[in-house]
Amino acid sequence: MRLSPRAAGIGESATLRVARRAGELRAQGVDIISLGAGEPDFRSPRVAEDAAVEALRDGFTRYTPAAGIEELREAIAGLYRERAGAPWGADQTIVTVGAKAALFELSLALFSDGDQVVVPSPYWVSYPEQIRFCGAEPVAVETRPEDGFRLRPEAVLEAVAPATRAVMLNSPSNPTGAVIGADDLEAIVAGCAERGVLVISDETYDRFVYDGLSFPSAARLATRYPETVVVVGSFSKTYAMTGWRLGYLLGPPALVRAVSKIQSHSTSNPTSFAMKGALAALRDGEVDVQAMIAEYQRRRDLVDRMLGEMKGVSCRPPEGAFYAFPEVASLYGDDCADSVAFAEHLLESARVAVVPGAAFGADRHVRLSFACSEETLRAGLERIAAAIAARLR
């Protein structure tokens, strides 16, 4: 089979690969605990389920506008007007088949051969692949664990070159959990505006922040920099609706129109009745969200304590999202030379699935998800601790 160079050059998602391998072992009867994929273990809000079922029964199963139904787009835009004073309306909002599709369609609309995109590292695994798929080059800006993975504005702006089309931000970060501070965010957006560079802010985990920390959204800067700021969000994490495949983006009119055209030729539109469920979640699902956030805070604290007790492991508590990104390089050796080998070692010896940090551009680390029950999380961490102790003997 002769594949196109773009298809041949793209790799499988590392997080999905880990989930697939864990599933294969489970099918063979192996007792695997998966701390790999970011799959919330909560049920979707009942109001969302009821609204989607009602829409199905009412026959709301036809095509919708490519950008999604207007009432959901208006509700999303209204949310950002209320929370961040953003200027966007329904006509500057698109509902997409997950946030991943929003980011991919943005890449298709913006990037081409010879372009560059600045991406903080560690990064979510799909950013570089999507950028390269469009012929552009990702340019990594390193952040450091000893600095809390803080993204420094001066480092971002120094990386901006004549070929730079956009800066890709992710706050709270997958995989590190770092949150970009309000002052740093404003400095990045202002500097990019001066240089004519777009800022794409992936805020998929915006509700998951801990220890009373507030989350500064790039949306609050959109009125001052209307041609610079694009925000991407998702129902998958906030409302535990991963399988519903619904995300969204808000941004400048010309870009929104371009993405809408692309979507009209790819998915036609998001799933009709799923959008009715998402609308109900936005309007009446806040109680469910608050309960999830409180539980994630407890899990974050458990992970922080248990990782802190493991020799050879260093991990600052994540400020947001639901991942820990411990540094484990001191445990490497001749038989386990990198994060891929270490993750395979944990899978084989501890029967715990984690994601190697190399997938995120940080080979000294592995990523653990705490989007699972406390019982599962505790058991998985106990297995990891035992495997590490055995390795150090």
N, C-alpha and C positions, 0 to 999 in steps of 0.2 A: 504494500500500500504506500503510495507516494503522498506524503502530507505536505501542507504548505510550510514554509520556513517558520512562520509565526506559531503554528500549532506544534511543530516539532520542537520548538525552542522553549515551550512553556512547561513548567513542572506541576506535578500534582500538589494540591494544598497539603502541607505537612500535618496540620491538625486533623484533616479528614483522613489522611493516610494512617495516622495513629489510631483513630477511631475504627478504621476498617480492619487494621491488624488485630486490635483488641477483640473486635467482633469475630474474626476468624478463629482466634484462640478459644473464645467462649463457645463457639460452635463445636469445637473439639472437646468440650467438657472441662476446659481449664478455668479455674476460678480467678478471673481478672478484675481488678479494681481500676476503673478508668478515671484518671485525673487529667485527661488530655483535652478533649474538645470542650468549648464553652457552651454547654447545653444546659440551661436552667432546668432544675428538677421540679419546679413549681408548675402547677396547673395554670393554664391561661385563665384570665378573669372570667367568671361565670357570665357576666354581662356581655362579654364579647362572644362567648359560645352561643348564648341565647339569641343574640342579634343576628349572628351568621346563620343559625338554623332557621330563624324566622324569615330571613331573606331568601333562603333556599326554598322554603315552603311557599313563599309569595311569588316564586318564579323569577327572582332577580338573578338570572343566570345567563344574561346576554352580554354582548360586548358593551364596554363603557368607553368614554373618551380615553385616548391614549395616556393622558396625564393622570387619569384616575377621576373618581367622581368628585364633583365640585364641593359637596358638603364636607367631605373628608379633607380636601385641600384647604378649604377655608378654616376648618377646625385646627389643622396643623399650623397654618399661618397665624391664626388667632392666638394659639398657645405661645408662639414666639413673640408676638406683639405684647402679650400680657407679661411674660417672664423677662423679656430682654429689650422691650421697646423697639423691636425690629420693624422695618418698613414694609415687609413683604405681604402680599395678598395672595389669593388663590391662584391668580394668573402667574405668580412667580414661584409656584410650588408644584412639584411633581411627586406622585406616589409611584414607587418602583417595586420591583419584585425582590425585596430585601435591600438593605443598605449596600450589599456587595454589588448589586446591579446598578445602583445609583452611582457608585464610584467607578464602575466599569464604563457606564455610559458617559460619565463626565470625561474619562480618559479618551474615549473614542471621539468625543466632541472637541477636545482641546489639543491632544498631543499627536505629533507626527514625527517622521524621521528627522533626526538632528536636534530635536527638542530635549531639554533637560527638566527634571522635576526634583526638587529638593525634598528629601524624606528623612526625618529624624530616625536614628537607629538607637536601640532596637525598634523594629517596625513590625506591623502586622504582616503576615506572610504574603498576602495577596497584593500589597502595594507594588512591589518591584515587578511582579509578574504581569500585572495589568498594564503598567507603564511600558514595559518592554514589548508587550503584545502590540502596542500602538506604535512601535518604532522609536520611542523616546528612551532616554537614559535616566535611571534613578541615580541621584547624587546623595549619598548618605552623610548626615551630620551626626557624629557620635555624641551620645550622652553617657555619663559615668555612674555606676552604682554608688560610689562613695559620695556622689553629689545628689543622690536621690533621683537620678536620671533626669535632672532638671535640664530643660531645653533652653539654652542661652540665646537671646535674640541676636547678639553680635555674631555668634557662630552661624546662625541661619542666614543672616544677611551677607556675611562674607562668602557663603556658598552660592549666592545668587550671581549668575553670569549672564551675558547677553543672550544665551540660548535658553535661559530658564523661563518656563511658561507658568509654573505654579510651585507653591510650597504646600506639601501635604502634612497636615497636623492631625494628631490623634490624641484627644484628651477627654476623659481619662484614657491612659494608654493600654492597649493590648500589645505587648505582654507585661509591661512593667507596673502598671497601675499608677504611674505618675500623672499628676494634674498640672497643666500649664497655668501659672499664676496670672492674675489679671494684668499686672504691669508688663510682664513678659509678653503676653498675648498682644496687648496693644502696641508694644514696640515692634513686634513682628509684622502685624497688619499695617501699621503706619509706614514702616520701611518698605514693605512690598508694594503698597500703594504708590509710593514715590518712584518705584522702579517699574511700575506697570506690570507687576506679577500678581497672579491670582493666589488667594489663600483658600484652600479647600480644608475645612475643619470637620473631621469625622468625629461626631459626638455621640456615637452609638451607646456609650456607657455613661451618658451625662447624669443619670439619676443615681449612679452608684459611687458615692463619695462617703468617706468615713471620718469619724472623730470630730463631727461638727463642721467639717470643711465645706465651704461654699464653692460651687462650680461656676467659673466665669465662661460663659458661652461667647463665641465669636459673633453670634447674632447681635449682641449689644453694640457692636461696632459697625453694623451694616448700614445704618443711617448716615454715618460720617464717611464711610467708604463703600458706597453702593456697588461699584464696579469691581471691587476687590474680594468681597467675602462671599463664600458659598458654604452652607452648612448641610451636612448629611446626618440623618438620624435613622432610627430603626424601632420597630415594634417588637423585634425578636427578643431582645434582652430585657427591656423595660417591663414588658407585659408577658414575658415567658411565652412568646408566640413564634418560636423559631420556625416551626413547620408551616406557618401561615404565609411566610415569605412576603413580608411587607416592610418597605423602608420608604425614605423620602429624601428630597433635597429641596433647598430654597436658595435662590441666588439671582443674579442679574438677568433681565428679561431675555436678552439675545441668547444667552447660554441656556436658559430654561427652554426656550423654543427649540434650540438645536437638540437638546437631550430628548425632548418630546418627540421630535421627528425620528430620532434613532430608536426610541422605544416603540414607536408605531410600527417599525419594521422588524422588531425583535420579538417582543412578547405581545404586541398589540395593545394590551392594557394589563394592569394587575387584576387578580381574580376578583370578580364582582362581589360575591357574598362575603369574602374575607375582608373587603374594605368596610362593609357594614359592621362587621365585628370590631374592626379597628376603631371605627368612629365611636362605638359604644365604650370601648376601652378608654379612649381619650376622655370621654365625657364623665364616665362613672367608674373607672377602674383604679382610682387613686388609693383607695383603702388597700387593695391588693398590692399595689406598688410599695406602699409604706411598710406593709408586713414583710415583703421580700427584702427590702433594704435593711430592716432591723435584723433579720436572720442572716443576711450576708455580713453584717458587721460582726455578729457573734462568730461566724465561721472565719472571717478574716483574723479575728483575735486568736482563735484556736490555732490556725496555721502559723501565725507569728510566734506563738509560744512554742509549738512543737518543733518548728524549724530551728528556733533559737537554741533548742536543747541538743541538736545534732552536731557532732564534731565534723569539722571540714565543710560546713555549710554556712554561708553568709547571706542574709536576706533582710533588707529593710522592709518594714511593713508597707504594703501598697496603700496609696492614698485613695485609690478608686478602682473601678472595674471589679472583676472577681477572679483575678489571677495573682499568684505569687511567682516571682522570677528569681529564685535563689542562685547564687554563684556556687558552683560545685567543682570548679577546675582543680582544686587541691586534692580531689579524690580520683583524678585521672591517673593513668599509669600505662605501662607498655601494653597491657591487655585491654585497655579502655582509654583510648587516646583523645577522645573528643566528646562533645555532647551527644552526638548520634550514638556512639558506642555506649556511652553511659546510660542513655535512655533505653537502649536495647538490653543492657545489663539489668536495669530495674525491671524491665518487662519479663525477662527470663528468670531472674533470681528472686525477685520480690512479687512478681505477678501484678505489677502496678504500671499503668501506662501514663507516661508524661510526654511532653513534646520537647525535642532537643532545641536548645537555644540557637543553634546554627540556622534554623529555619527563620529566625527573627533577626539574623545578622549579629548574634552574640553567642559565640561558641562556648564561652565559659559558664553558660547558664542552662537551666532547663525551666520549662514553664509548667506550673501546677494550677489547675482550675479548682476553685472551691464552689463551683456551681453544682453541688451534689449534697446529699444529706450529711448531717454532722456525723452520723454513724459511719457512713462510707468514707468520709474524709478522715476521721480519726483512725479507722482501720488501715486506710492506704498509707497514711503518714507513719503509723507504727510499723508497717511492713518496710517502708523506705528506711526508717531508722535502724531496723534490724539488719537490713542488707548493707547499710553503711558501716554499722558496727562490725559485721562479719568481714567486711572488706579491709577495715583498719586493723584487724587482729593479726 
